[in-house]
Amino acid sequence: MWRLIFLGLIIWLAIYVFKRIAKENRPQQSTASQSADTEAENMVQCATCSVHLPRSEAFLVDGSFYCSKAHIPNK
């Protein structure tokens, strides 16, 4: 019985050491890429249908945002 406990302890210790070494050898992510991943883009609302979309995908006409060219009113 003690041999099984001792063998289990040795296996657990080997796995623990292996995981710790693997964690130390993993390449670190740079700070710039971490902040880019967590940075959120501003959202705007379409003046016609009230859909929210990223500002970079919206059309800005006369101070109002639109989600598509079809929603831009003709003058």
Secondary structure, DSSP 8 states (H G I E B T S, - for coil): -HHHHHHHHHHHHHHHHHHHHHHHHS----HHHHHHHH----EEE-TTT--EEEGGGSEEETTEEESSGGGS---
